[in-house]
């Protein structure tokens, strides 16, 4: 079972300058290799305290020089926010050359209205932009040529340098948080990545859509789904509960604000209609109960409690990969480090045997 560490770079710390936060996050991420994690992931977000991971390639380049074997993954490059597929492909092949095949590639469509507005990209074009660019990039990684005749990214056939040198097989992930995305990403030989938000039974529908469409398109079984959690580990269950109630609650409120989930505007947007159901679910619960529901479904607690939660998921969805975000919402860095070390010593070794 593969286990990843995901950076998040949120600054909800009291009076901590952003540059200090960034350096702390890099220091913490460096620990992952020695603690037994398989991959360090970095997302893409802009403009808010929620997450300042504005350039995963830049961040992962630094970590590539500070590590030796651990894989380094963009989780994910939000394709509609980029206007030149040739530039994206060149960044990917450069990372691949620098890391000698350690780079893991992730694609996403994006969801926050503010980010689309600042970049001047209409949200209702996100599906078309993602599909068109993803196809160009996947083909380009196989052929070394970027080209396209679509409406968004017309590009004459052009050789990319540095040339791709390591096969893409098993190194491509795509985020799917809706039925539409689960179906569309299955066109490519990708693995599905999803962020845990609800009970696993509620996620199973999208996972099964992906699996069914993947089998139909590729004639084989898909790789395990990558589940992403906000996680905290401590030997004392009461202390773990206290930390999660304070910091995970703050994190989820920040998430709701960033995505405007409770504003219920997604249902009016082409390609995002499924998020209307999530908004209704959250508004029916109310903010306080929505926060508690979210906390309940993340993997946190003592090492055994985390293992029990992950085992319960396995019983519902089958094999999966696990990606934990352990630094979030102003959680003190000594707590973050202790949590990571405990996951490394008590959780990861058990998961290896699954």
N, C-alpha and C positions, 0 to 999 in steps of 0.2 A: 504494500500500500504506500503510495507516494504521499508525502506530507510537506506542505509549503508554508513559508512564512510570508505574510503579505504586509508590506508597508502601507501606511495610510496618510501620514503627514498631516494630521489635523492639529490645529492649535487652539484647544480650549483650555490651555494652561493659564493660570492666573498671572497676568503681567509678564509672560515670557515672550521676548522678541522672536519674530519668525525665524531669523537666522540661527538663533540658539536652538530653537526647536528642530530645524533642519539638521543641524550637526548632531543633535542627540539621536534623531531618527536614523541617521547613517551609522552611528556608533552601535545602536541596538541591532540594526540589520546585519552588521558584520558578525554578530555572535551566532547567527543562524547556522553557518557552515559547521562550526565546532560543536554545535548542539545536536547535529544529526538531521537537520532539515534537508530536503532534497532540492528545494527551489526557493529563491527570494523573488517575490512578485512586487510590482509597483503599478498602480492604476494611473488614470489620467483624469484630473479634475482641475477646475480653475475658479478663481475670483472669490473664494469664501474660506472661512475658518474650517468648514466641514472637511476639506481635503485640499492640500496645496501641492499635489503631485502633478505639477504642470508639464513635466517632460520626463517620461520614464526612461528614455534612452540616455539622457544626461545623467540621471541618478544611477542607472544600472551600469553605465560606463565606469563610474567611480567605483562601484562595488566590484566590478569585474577585475579591476586592478588590485583590489584589496582581498580577493579570495582566489582559490585555486581550482576547486572542483564543482562547487555548488552551481546549479543552473540558475539562470537569471531571466525572469519573465515579465513582459509587458502585459498587465492585466487591468485594463486592456487599452490598445490604441483605439480611440473613438473616431472611426473612419469618416463620418460625415463632417467633422470639424476640420478636416484636412482637405485642401483644395487641389493638391497636386499629387496624384498617386505615384508619379516618378520619384518625387522627393521622399515619400514614405518608404518606397521599396529600397531606395538607396540607403536610408537610415537603417533599415532592417538588415541588409546585406553587410553593411559596415559593422553593426553589432555582432553579426554572425562571424565575420572574419576576426574581429578582436577577441572573441571568446572561444573560438575553435569549436563551434557547435554547441556551446552551453546555453545559447539564447533560445528562449521559449516565446513564441509569438501569440499574442492574443488580440482579437478584434472585438469591438463593441459598437453599438448604434447610438448610445447616448440617450439621456432621459430628462435632464434638467433644463427648463425653459431658459433660464438666465444665460447659460453657457451658449446655447444656440443663438440667442439674440445678440450677444456681444460679438460673436464670430460672424454674424450676418447670414446665418444659414436657417432657412425656414424649417421648422420641425417636421412639417408634413412632407418634406422631401427626404427625411432621414432614411426611410426604408429603401427608396430607390438609390440614394447615394451610397448606402452601405453595400447593397447587393452589387452595384456596378463596380465599386472600387475593390471589394473583396475578391471578386472574380478576376480582376486585373492583377491583383497582388499575388494570388495563389498561382495563377498561370505564370506570372513573371518570376516567381521563385523557382519554378520548374524549368523555365526556358532561358532565363536571363534577359528576356525582352519584355519591356513594358509597352503595352499598346491598348487602345480602346476606341470604339466608335460610338459610345453611348452619349446620351444627351448631357450628362453632367461632366464627364471627364474625357472629352475627345483627345486622344494622344497618338501621335504617329509612332510606328514601331521604332523603338529606341533601345539599344543595348545598355544595360545597367552595369556600372562598374563601381565598386568591386563586384565581380560575378558571384552569384550564389554558389557555395561550394559544398554544403552539407545538405543531405536530403531533408525535406520538410516532414517526413513521416513521424507521427506521434509528437510533433512539437507545435501544433496549431490548436488553439483554443478559441472558442467564441462564446460570448456571454449571451444567455437567453433567459429573460425574465417574463416572457409572455408567450402564448401559443404561437403567435405569428413569427416571433424570432426563433422559437424552437424548431419550427418547420423550415424556415429559410436557411438557418446555419447548417442544416443537415445536407444541404446541397454539396458542401465541401467535406473533404476528409478531415474533419475537425473533431475535437472533443468539446462537450458542452460544459460551460462554467456557469454557476448560478449562486447568488448570494442568499443565504438562509434568512427568510423573513417570517415564515409561518410554520405551522406544523408540517412535518414531512409528507403527510398524506396530501396536503394541498399543493406541494411541489411536484408530487408524483405525476400528475397529469401532463405537465410540460415535459418532464423527463421522458415519459412514454411517447409523446408526440415526436420528440427528437429521435428516440430509438427506432420507432416505426419508419419515419421518413429516411433515416440514415440507412437502415437495412434495404429499403426500397431503392435508394440511390446508389448504394455501393456493394450490395450483395454480401455483406459481412456484418459482424457484430460491432457496435461502436465501443470505443474505450470507455472506462469508468467516468462518470460525471464528476467534475470538480466542485465540491461544496465549499463555500467561503463563509466563515463565522467570525464574529467578534468574540474573542475568547479570553478567559482569565483563569489561572490555575493557582490554587493555594492549598496547603495541607489542612488548613482549618476551614471547614465548610461555612461556618458563620462569618469568617472574615471575607471569604469569597462572595458571599451573599451581600455583605455590606458594600464592598467595592463595586459590584455589578449594579446594585440599586442606585448608587451615586453616579458612577461614570457611564454605565451603559444607558441609563435613563437620559443623561445629558447628550450622549452620542445619538440616540434615536430621535430626540427632539431636534437636534441639528440636522439629521437626515431628512426628517419630515419637512423642515424649513427649506433645505436645499432643493428637494424634488417637488415641493409644494403638493405632496400627496393628498393632503386633506382638503386642498382647494378644489379638487375634482374637475380640473380642466382637461385632463388627458383624454377623457371620453369623447371630446369634440375634435381631437386631432387624428388625422389619417395615420393608421399604423400603430396607434397607442390606445385604441378603444378598450383593450382588455384591462388597462389600468383603472378604468372607471369602476370596475368591480372591486378592485383593491381599495379605492377611495371610499366606496360605500361601506365596505367591511370596516375600515378604520373609523369612519364617522359614526357608524352604528355603535362601535365600541366606546367611542369617546377617547380623548387624548390620554388620560391616565390609564385606562384599561388597555389601550393600544400599546402603550409603552411596556406595561407588564406582560402582555402577550408576546411582544418582541423579545424581551429579556428571557422569557421562559424557553424559547426555542433555540437560543444560542448555546453553544457547547462551552460550558464553564463549570467551575466547582473544584472539588478535589480531583486528583488524577483518576480515581476510580469513578467518580461521578461523570467526568468527561468521557471516559471509556464506555460507561454504560449508555450515555446519550448517543454516542457514535454507533454502538452496537445496535441500539434500537432503530436507528436510521437504516442500518444495513439490512435489518429484517424487513424493512418496507421497500427500499429501492434497490437492494443488491449492492454489489461492489461500487465503491466510490473512492475518489481522492479527497484529501482534507487540506484546507488552506485556512490558517488561523491568523487573524489580525489581533495582536496582543497589546498594541500601543494605540490608545484612542481616548478622546474626550478628557484630556487633562489627567489621565492616570499617571501618578508619579513614576518617574523612570526607574527608581529602585524597585517598585512593585512590578513594572513591566519586565525588568530583567529577571527578577526572581520567578515570575510566572513562566517566562520562556525557558529558564533553566529547568524548572520542574517538569514542563511539558517534554523537554529534551531527555530528561533522565527517567521519567516514569510513564509517559504516555507514548511517545514515539517508539520505544523498543517493543511495547506490546502491539502497536499497530503493525509493525513489521511482520508479525506472525499471522496476520489476517490474510 
